[in-house]
Amino acid sequence: MSMGPVLLNIFKDLGVYWKTGVFVLTPILILPLPLILQSPEANCGYTLILMAVYWITEALPDAVTALIPLVLFPLLGIMPAPDVASLYIGDTSIVLIGGLIMALAIEKCQLHRRIGLGILVLVGTKPTRLLVGFMVPTWFLSLWINNAATTAMMMPIAEAVIVQLQQGIGERQDKIDSIQSAAIHTLDKSTPKKPISGTDDHAVIDNEDIQITYFGTVSVGSSSASFNLKEELIPDGGSLVDTIPLNIILNDDSSLVEMSEEFDKKNEEDIEDHGDIRKSEQEENERIQKISRMLCLVCSYASTIGGTATLTGAPVNLIVSDTVRRIYASHGLESPLNYTSWLLFGLPHSVLCLVGVWAWLQLVFLGWKPFCCYCIKDQFSREDEGVRQALRGEYEKLGPISFGEVSAIVFLVLLVVLWFAREPGFAPGYASLFKDGYVTDAVPAIFVSILLFVWPANKPNFLCFRSPEEKRATRTRALLDWNTVSTKLCWGPLILLGGGLALAAGCEESGLSVWIGDQMSALNDIPVWAIALIITILVSFMTEITTNVAVISLVLPIVEAMSEDIGINPLYLMLSAGMAASYAFMLPIATPSNAIVFQYRHLKIVNMASVGFVINIFCILVVTLGINTWGMTLFNLNELPWADKNISASTTFFPVTY
């Protein structure tokens, strides 16, 4: 027996369980690293490589991989277990929990649907306006809500619009089919027809369910009939009849038994006309497919870009913020990164990226003409009215704005104001009223979260709030309940955040980050702006094949060591890497938002990759612009805060050197 088929079957079986193979073999294959070198740096490197392989291959779920430091760091002597565990539920994680709880309150009272549908109803349903109508609410919601959750909220609305567009195409296609069937209907030459009844200049022929008005001339022997040949659907008491205006000159025994060559020729011309209509409908169908892809991509891309504008918009932002806080704290300084400063840096950056995405999606899917006549009313055929009615119908189902929705808006504004006012930067915040370092962004996050469990979802009817018709007060549910939180709160981002922080702390404790920095001393001769650009490009495209939390967790220790070795402000490179880690627009596996829209089956990988590549490049350029202009001024990136010297960096778009 040949061994070829046997080996082939073995490899096929192993292919089914390849993830198990990666899980088992990876720690064995890299085991010589800690055994031979026997140093804290090698032990931490072993953990880092293992987690990187698991994250890239998805041999384990991302959140499960993030738990590995809890096992290996204590066993390998890198950090004690209590210190590692504290990183998983620390101040940064509490801020994320507060943001997620606020998002659940918005979702429970359906405020997100009102915002999304309201903007769509307001802007209209032409393709150019649909693009803006989905982009703006998705971007706005993702400022406060997890990117994946925002995409999951908006995609059902987008799918309803797509279905309505497809139904409009289907209805017109059915009508054309009916008309074409009528056009090729001819009178049976072998079977006498029903007598023509009517007046001298009008006659009605009863048919089954199709009516046609014809214009032309037919001669049958000594009988002739002048009539018009034209297709027209005419309801008559709920039934359809053939209406034929005629000037009838017939003998007494005459009956219309056959059609003339002129009638047949006219029929052939009509069929050709309908062929042109079918071709037009095919083009319209392709156009609807483009719009479907456009709506899917804009929901994913807008939510991703919105997450970069605020500190709580994405877990990556919090990891960067926590790492910077730890570095500054080690030098006895307070981190310049807080909710306010991140918003001042991230919001303009996010808006620029959003405008670029809008322009590129419109150019790819709608063409260049809308740029020239954006405000001119364009022809979008009959499905415009159907889509408008569908959206308005969904909006009207929500009813008038409720007490709970107004309350959610108030609490969201309150949370943002408290975050902003803690340390606004241009004036002392309320945190200065308390002990230094005691009040962080976690305090307002949990304060507002507690209020959500107390505040009523419906207008109370006790004391002065009760109407004259109500005799007694009734109990009302709270705006948010613990059952909703315990069942819907997404724990994956929390664990990923903790794993990333633990990995970064382990690299610092073991000295691995210092060792990596020593290996990169050759980069001293490269301009700093070029280093930042290289890091931005690498991080952006690395995120295409693994989660952004994993990428930033692996990159930040390297960037920290590189900054220390070169002697530059670590925030310069860390902000570049942090922003770039969110920009993965090419593959479904790159971000949860991409994966969600891909599941609706309107997109192919080639569609997402071709469009996303250009957006990747554009956002990388915006990151480079932002970090070298307003970012340089906002965070004083040309200075090393714990150094006695001022680093002579240019604050222009292309700083030459530090």
N, C-alpha and C positions, 0 to 999 in steps of 0.2 A: 504493500500500500504506500502511495506517495505521501511524503510529509508535507507537501505544499498545501493541499486543502486543509490538513489538520492545523498547520500554523496559521492559515488564513482565518479559520474559525476561532482560534485562540485570540488572535488580534482583534477580531470583531467583538468577541466577548469582553476583552479588555477595554475596547473603545466605549462600550456601554457604561463601564464603571471607571472611566478615566479620572473623574474627579476624586473618587476614592483612592485611586493610585497616586494622584498628586498629594492628597492629604497624608498618606502613609509614607511615601518615598521622600518628599521634600525635607522633612526634619532629619531623616537618616542621611541624605546626601550632603547636607550642609553641616552635619555634626562635627566633622573634623575641625571646623573653624574654632569653636570654643575649646575643643579637646587639645589642639596643638598649641594655640596661642595662650590660652589660660589667662585672660585678662578681662577686666570689666568691659573694656571697649569691644572685645571679641564677643563677649556674651550678649551685649546689647545689639551688636551687629547681627548675631544669629537670630535674635528675636525680630529685628527689623526686616531681614531678608525673608524670613518665614512668613511674616504678615504681608509683605509685599507680594509674594508668590500667591498666597491665598486670596488676596484682594484682586489681583489681576486675573487669575484663573477662575475665581468664584468657586473654589473648592468647598468653601464654607460660606454661609450668608455673611454679608459685610459686617453686620452688627455682632455676629458670633466671633468673627476674626478679631474684632475690636476688643474682645474680652481676654485675649491671649496674654497681655501684660499682667493681668491679675494672677496668672499661673506661673509664667516664666520669670518675671522680674524677681519675685521672692526666691524661687528655686535657684536661680543663677546668681543670686547675691547682688542684684542691681539696686533694688529698693525694697523696703519692708512692705508687707501686704497692707497695713493700715494706710500708709502714705499713698500707695497706688490706688486703693479703693476710694480715698478722699477725692481723687481727681475725677472720678466718674460722676459724683454728685457734688460739685463745687459751686462757687458763685456763678460761673459762666453757665453751667447746666441749669441753674435755677432761673436765670434770665430766659433761657430757651423754653423752660417749662411754662413760665408766665406767658410768653408769646403764644405757645401752643394752646394754652387754656383760653386765651382771648380769642384765638381763631375758632375754637370749638363753640364759643358763645355766638360768634357771628354766623357760623354755619347752622347752629340749632335754630336761630330765629329767622333764617333764610335771608339775612341781610345781603349776603353775597349775590344771591339770585336777583334781588331787587336792583342792586347796583349794576350788574351785568346786563340784565334785560332792559333796565331803564335807559342806559346809554345806547343800546342797540336800537330801541324804539325811537330815541331822540335823533340819532344821526342818520337813520334811514337804512335802506337795504340794497342800494346799488353796490357793486363790488368794491369800489374805492372806499365807500363809507362803511361797508361791512368790515374791511380790514382795520380801519381806525376804531370801529365800534367794538371789536373783540380785543384789539391791542391795548387800548387805554384801561378798561376795567381789569383786565388780566394783570397788567403791569401794576396798577394801583393796589389790587388785593394782595399781590405777592410782596408788597412792601411790609405787610403786617402778618401774612399767613405763609406757611410753608409752601415752597414752590410746587411740590408735587400735589399738595392739597388744592392749591389754586387751579392747577391744570385739570385736576379731577372734577372741580366744580364747574369750570367753563366748558369742558368738552361736551357734556350732554346738551348744552345750549347750541354749540356749534353743530353737533350731529343733527339736532332738530332742524336747523337751517338747511343743512345739506340735504336731508330727506325731503324737505319741502321743495327745494330746487329740482331734485330728481323727479319728484311727483309732477311738477309743472311740465317737464320734458315728456314724461310718460303720457300725460293727458293730451298734449298736442299730438303726440305720435299716434294715439288711438284715433283721434279725430281724422288725421290724414289717412290712416288705413281705411276708415269708413268711407271717406270721400273717394279714395282711389278705387275701392270696390264698386262704388256707384259709377265711376267714370268708365269702367270696363264692362258695365252691365249693358248688354244688348238684347234686343227682342229676339226671341227664338224664331228662326225662319221657318220652322216646320209646324209650329203650333200657332193657330190664330190667337190674336190678343183679345182682351176684353174690349167691347165697343167703346168708342169715345162718346162721352156724354158731356153736354154743356151748351153754351151759347155759340153764336156764329164766330166769335173771336176768342173764345176761351174754352178749354176742355181739361178734364181731370182724368187721369188714368190711375186707378188704384193699384199699388204695388204692395209688396210685403212690408218692408220697413225702411226703404231708401227712397228719397225723392230727388229728382234731378230736373232742372229746367234747361231745355236745349234750345239753341238758336241755329237755324239752318234751313235747308230745303231738301225734301225727299220726294222723289217721283216714283210711284209704283203703278206701272201700266198706265191706264188713263186717269189714275187718281194722283193728285199732288197735294202736298201739305207744306205750307211755309211755317217754319217755327224757329225758335231760338234755342241754341245749344249752350246751356250754362248750368253749372252745378250750384244748388242752393238748398240748404236744409230748412224745411218749413214745418214747424209743429202745427198740428191741427187737432185740437181736442185731446192732446196727449199722444196722438199717433202721427206717423209720418206718411205723406202722400207725395206722388209725383205730380207736380203742377207744370203743365205745358201750355203756354200761350200759343194759340194756333189761329191761322186763317185757313179754314177747312174748305176744300173743294173736293168732295168725294162723291162717287156714285152711290146709289142706294145699297148695293151689295158689296161695297168696298170695306175692307178692313186692313189695318196696318200690319203687314205680315213680314216685312223685311226692311233692313236699313240700307240706305244708299252708300255708295263709296265715299261720298262727302262726309257722311256721318261717321264712317269708320276712320277716315283720315283725321277728323276732329278728335275722335277718341284717342288716337295715337298721340296727337299733340298734347292732349290733356295728361296722358300718362307720362310723357316726357317732362311736362311741367312739374308733376308730382315727384318725379325723380330728382329734379332740382331742389324741391322742398325737402326731400329725404336727405340729400347731401347737406343742405343747410342745417337740418336738425342734427345730423352727425357732428357737424362743426360745433353746434351749440352744446351738444353733449360733452365734447372734449373741453369746451370752455367751463362747463360746470365741474368737470373733474379737476381742472386747474384751480378753480375757486375752492373746492373741497380740500385740496392739498394746502392751499394758502391758509385756510382757516385752522387747519390742524397745526401747521408750523407756527403760526402766530401765537396760538395759545401756549405752546411750549416755549418759544423763544422769549415772549414778553414776560412770562413768569420767571424765567431764569434771569433775565436782565433786571427785573424789579427786585429780585432778592439781593442784588449787590448794592442797592441804594441805602439800606438801613443795617444797623448792627445786628438786629435779630432776624434779618431777612433770610439768612442761610447759615447753617452750622459752621461753614468755612470761615465766615466773618468772625464768629465768636472764638474759633480756635486761634486765628491771627491775633485778635484782641487779647486773649488770655496769655499767649506766648509773649507778646510785647509787654504786657503788664508784669509778667514774671521777670523779664530781662531788666526792665527799668527798676523793679523793686530790688533786684540784686545789687543795684548801684545806689539804693536809697532814694530813688526818684519815683514820681507818680507818672503813670502812663498817659501820654497825650491822646490815646484812643478811648473815646467814650461814645455814647449814643449821638451826642451833638456833633462832635468832630467827624465821626464817620458819615453822618448825614450830609454835612457840608462838603465832604469830599466825594462821597458816593452818589449823591443825587444828580449833580451835573454830569458826572460820568455816565450814569444810567440813562439819563435823558438823551445824551448824544448817541449812545449805542442804540436806543430805541428808535430814534429818528433814522439812523442808518439802516436798521432792520426794516422799518416801514418802507423806505425808498427802494431797497433791494427786492423785497417781496413784491412790491407793486410793479417794479420793472420786470421781474421774472414771470409773474403770473398774469398781469394785466396789461403789460406793454408800456411803451413810453408816452403814448398819447395822453393818458390822464395827467401827466406832469404839465402838459401844455394847456389843457382845458379842464382842470380839476373841478372847477365850480360849475361847468356847463352840464346841463342835464344830459345824461347818456342813456342810450337805449339798452334796456336789460330785459326786454321781452316781457311776457305776462307773469313770469314767476315772481316778479317784484311784489305784486299785490299779495300773492299767496304767502310769501315769506313775511311780509309786513303783518298780515293778519295772524299768522302763526305766532310771531313774536309778541304781538299785542295780546293775543289770547293767553299766552303763557304769563305775561305780565299781569293781566287782569285777574288771573287765578290767584295771584298773591293778595288781592284785595287792597284796601287802603293801608297805608303804612301803620304798623302796629306799635303799641307802647313798648314792646320788647325790642323792636328794631331801633326805635329812637334811643332806648336805653343803651343798646349795644354801641351805637354811634357815640353817645356821650362818654361811655367808659373807654372806648378806643381813643378818643380825643384826649381824655384825661390821662391815659397811660402814656401817650406820646408827649404830652405837655410835661408830665412828671419826669420822663426820661430826659427831655430836652432841658428842663429847668434845673436839673441836678447840678450840672456844671456847664452852663451855656458857653463859657469861654470868654465872651466879651464883658461879662459881669459876674460877680459872685453868685453862685447858686445856693439853693436851700441846703445842700450838703455841708456848706461852710458853717451852718448853725449847730452842727453836731461834731463829735470828735473826728479828727482827721482820719480818713480811710474807713470809717464805720458804715457810711451810707453809700451803697453801690447801686447799679442798675437793677440788681435783684430785689431790692426793697420795694420800689414802686410796682415791679412786675407781680410780686406776691400780694401786695396790698390790694391792687385792683382785682386780682384773681379771687381773693377772699370776698370782695364785695359782690362779685358775680354770683356767688352761691347764696347771697342774702337778698339781693334786689329782686322784686317780683317781675315775672315775665309779662303779666297783664296788669292793667291799671287797677290799683287797689280800690275797694269800695267801702272803706271805713271812714267814720267821722265826716269831715267836710268833703271827702272824695266820693261819697255815696250819692247817687241820684235819687230824686224823690220817689221813683218807682221801686227802688230796692229797699226792702224792709230791714234786712240785716246783712252784715258783712259776711263774705265768703272767703275761704282760704284759696290762695292762688299759688301756683308753682313758682319756683325761683327761676331766674334767667338761665342758670346752669345747675345741673345736679351731678352728684358724684358718679352715678351709674353711667352717665354719658361720658364723663372723663375717663372712668376706669375701662370702658369698652372701646373708646375711640381715640384716646390719646396715643400718638405714634411714639413708641419707645425707641425705635430704631435710630433716629437722629441723635437721641440722647446718649445711647450707648456708643455710637460712632464718635460723637464729640468727646466722650470720656476716653475712648481708646486712643484718639489722636492726641489728646493732652497727655495721657500717660506715656505714649511713645516719645513725645517731645521731651518730657521730663526725664525719662530714662536715658535718652541720649545725652542730656546735660549731666546727669548724676554720674554716669559711667565714664564720661570724658570722650565719648565717641564724637560728639560735635566738634571738640577741639582737634581731634585727630583728623577729621575730615577737612577742617579749616587749614591745617598744616599742609595737606595734600594739594590745596588749591592756591598756594602762594604764587603759582605761575600766572594767575589772573590779575596780578597787581599791575601789569603793564597794559591791560585792556581798559578803555574808558568805562566808567561806571554805568553810563547810560546803555552801553552795548551789553554789559553783563545783565542789566535789568531786562533788556529786550530779549536776550537769549533765554533767561529764566522764564519770562512770560510766555514765549513760544513753546518751550519744552513742557511747561506745566499745562498749558491749554491743550496741547495735543496728547499728553499723557492722560488727561482726564477723559479723553474719548474712549479709552479702553478699561478704565476702572473708576471707582467712585471718587468724587472730588475731595471728600474728607480723607480718604486713604492717601491721595496724592499730596495734599497739603501737609498731612502728618509726616510723610516721608521727606518732603522737601524743606520744611521749616527748620529742622535741625541743621541741615546742610547750609541753608541760607544764613542762619544765625552764625555758624562757624565762619562762613565766607566773609560776612560783614565784619566780624571781629578781626579776622586776619588782615583784611584790606584796610580796616580802620575807618569804616563809614557807618552812618546811622543805620541800624538793622531794619528800621521801619521802611527805609527806601526800597529794599528788595522784598521785604515781607508783604508790603501792600501790593506790590506788582504781582507777586506770586498768588496772594490771596484773591485778588480780582480775577486773575487769569484762570484760577481753579474752577470758577463758576462758568467759564465760557467753553462749553462743549456742545456744539450744535450739529455735529455730523452723523453720529451713530445712535441707534435706539438704546444701546447699552450705556451711553455716556452719562445720562442723567435720568432720574425717575420721570421727569416731565416728558422727555423724548420717548421713553418706553410707553407711557400712557397714551400719547397720541398715535403711536405706531400700532397699538392694539386695535384701533378702529378700522384698519385695513384700507385706508385711502392713500397711504404712502408706500413707496418702495424705498429700499435703502439708498438706491442711486439718487432718488429725489431729495432725500434729507442730506446726503453727503455733498451733492453738487451745490445746493443752496447754502448749507451750513459752512462749507469751507470758506466762502467769501466773507460770511459774517464773522467767523473765527478771526480771520486776518484783520477785518475792520475793527473789531473789539480790541485786539491786541494793540493796534495803533492808537486807539482811544486811551487805553491804559498807559501807554508810553507818553502820550500827550499830557494826560492828567497828572501823572506822578512827577513830571518835570516842569509843570506850570503851577496850577493852583495848589497841588499837593505839596510842592516844595515850599510854598509860602505858608500854607496852613499848618504844617507840622515842623517847620524849620529843618527840613531834611538835609540842608547843607551844613548842619552843625551836629557834632557828636556831643550829646548833653553831658556825659560824664568825663569828657576830655577838657583839658585846659586850653586847647587850641581850637581855633575856628577853621574848619576844613574848607579850603578854598575851592568850593564848587560853584560853578555857574548855575544860575537859576533859570536859564533859558531852556528851550525845548531839547537842545542837544548839549548838555554839559560836557565839556571836554575831559575833565579829570577832577578828582578830589584832591 
